[in-house]
Amino acid sequence: MPLENISRGFKDISLSFLRHPVTNDIGTLTNEDAIKRSVVNLVRTRVGERFFNSLLGSNVENYFFELADSGIVDPLQEEIKTIIANFEPRIIVTGK
């Protein structure tokens, strides 16, 4: 049985809440832009910040003012890979 390619589109609301000039609806983000926004939201959410999902979030903001040459790059990359692998099923996280 041959494999089928299933194309899925993703749609999300824009958090700027600007209205679409033609339809007058709230603006939307589609496909890659929706996924990018989701990743940004995941990375910027602190652990324990979401009341009903205390496991969601990352500690990336703790690394903001660390020096890049102090060995902080690998833990930061692992933190981001872990949050994406656990909470964003639309992205497949590969090795280094």
C-alpha positions in Angstrom: 0.0 0.0 0.0 1.6 3.3 -1.0 2.0 6.1 1.4 -0.2 9.2 1.0 1.0 12.7 1.5 -1.5 14.5 3.6 -1.2 18.3 3.5 -2.5 20.0 6.5 -2.9 23.7 7.0 -2.6 25.4 10.3 -4.3 28.6 11.4 -4.1 30.6 14.5 -5.3 34.1 15.6 -2.8 36.9 15.5 -2.0 38.2 19.0 -1.8 41.7 17.7 -5.6 41.6 17.3 -5.4 43.9 14.2 -8.5 43.6 12.0 -8.2 42.4 8.4 -8.8 45.3 6.1 -11.2 43.5 3.8 -13.1 41.1 6.1 -12.9 43.2 9.3 -12.2 39.9 11.2 -9.3 39.5 13.6 -6.1 38.8 11.7 -4.8 35.2 11.4 -1.5 33.5 11.1 -1.3 30.5 8.9 1.0 27.5 8.4 4.7 28.3 9.2 3.8 31.6 10.8 1.4 29.9 13.2 4.0 27.3 14.2 6.7 30.0 14.7 4.3 32.0 17.0 3.6 28.8 18.9 7.3 28.1 19.4 8.0 31.7 20.6 5.1 31.4 23.1 6.4 28.1 24.4 10.0 29.3 24.8 9.0 32.6 26.5 6.6 30.9 28.9 8.2 30.2 32.3 7.8 26.8 34.0 4.7 27.0 36.2 3.3 30.1 34.6 0.3 28.3 33.1 -2.1 27.4 35.9 -3.6 24.3 34.4 -0.4 22.9 32.9 2.4 23.5 35.4 4.9 21.4 33.3 4.6 23.7 30.3 7.3 26.2 29.9 11.1 26.6 29.8 13.9 28.3 31.7 15.3 30.1 28.6 14.8 33.5 30.1 17.2 32.6 32.9 20.0 32.3 30.3 19.5 35.8 28.7 22.3 37.6 30.4 24.8 34.7 30.5 27.9 34.9 28.4 27.8 32.7 25.3 31.3 31.4 25.8 30.6 30.2 29.4 29.3 26.9 28.2 25.7 28.0 28.2 24.9 27.2 24.5 24.5 23.5 24.9 22.0 23.6 27.9 20.1 26.4 26.1 19.8 24.3 22.9 18.7 21.3 24.9 16.1 23.3 26.8 14.6 24.6 23.5 14.7 21.1 21.9 12.9 19.6 24.9 10.1 22.1 25.0 9.5 21.8 21.3 9.6 18.0 21.4 7.2 17.8 24.4 4.7 20.5 23.4 4.8 21.2 19.7 3.8 18.0 17.8 3.9 19.8 14.4 7.7 20.0 14.6 10.0 16.9 14.4 13.1 17.5 16.5 16.2 15.8 15.1 19.6 15.3 16.7 22.4 17.8 16.6 
